[in-house]
């Protein structure tokens, strides 16, 4: 039961980020395209993969499938931070 409930938090976080992105796009058209440019950067995507695999490997025994949800969230946020333009 604990693993099922721990999936709820990453889903809520992702939903909040999607809603935030939608409101930002409404206020400043084109901002979503700029925010998602990290997907095209190899270094950011490689870092996301390393983070996702590490979080899954470390959390699997404790959380099971919930570790995968957290790993995808952590990998995506890491890629965003690494791949964003400094400026």
WOZI-V457927 format. One record per residue. RES is the residue in three letters. PHI is phi in radians with two decimals (* if undefined). Layout:
# WOZI-V457927
[[RES,PHI] [RES,PHI]]
This chain:
# WOZI-V457927
[[UNK,*] [UNK,-1.12] [UNK,-1.16] [UNK,-1.17] [UNK,-1.30] [UNK,-1.33] [UNK,-1.34] [UNK,-1.09] [UNK,-1.13] [UNK,-1.11] [UNK,-1.16] [UNK,-1.13] [UNK,-1.09] [UNK,-1.09] [UNK,-1.07] [UNK,-1.13] [UNK,-1.18] [UNK,-1.16] [UNK,-1.11] [UNK,-1.05] [UNK,-1.09] [UNK,-1.15] [UNK,-1.15] [UNK,-1.14] [UNK,-1.13] [UNK,-1.13] [UNK,-1.27] [UNK,-2.28] [UNK,-0.99] [UNK,1.66] [UNK,-1.21] [UNK,-1.16] [UNK,-1.08] [UNK,-1.16] [UNK,-1.18] [UNK,-1.69] [UNK,-1.18] [UNK,-1.07] [UNK,-1.15] [UNK,-1.57] [UNK,-1.73] [UNK,-1.10] [UNK,-1.09] [UNK,-1.16] [UNK,-1.24] [UNK,-1.14] [UNK,-1.09] [UNK,-1.07] [UNK,-1.11] [UNK,-1.11] [UNK,-1.11] [UNK,-1.11] [UNK,-1.14] [UNK,-1.13] [UNK,-1.11] [UNK,-1.12] [UNK,-1.11] [UNK,-1.32] [UNK,-1.74] [UNK,-1.06] [UNK,-1.12] [UNK,-1.45] [UNK,-2.04] [UNK,1.16] [UNK,-1.13] [UNK,-1.11] [UNK,-1.08] [UNK,-1.17] [UNK,-1.11] [UNK,-1.14] [UNK,-1.14] [UNK,-1.13] [UNK,-1.14] [UNK,-1.13] [UNK,-1.12] [UNK,-1.14] [UNK,-1.15] [UNK,-1.13] [UNK,-1.09] [UNK,-1.08] [UNK,-1.19] [UNK,-1.31] [UNK,-1.58] [UNK,-1.31] [UNK,-1.34] [UNK,-1.60] [UNK,2.90]]
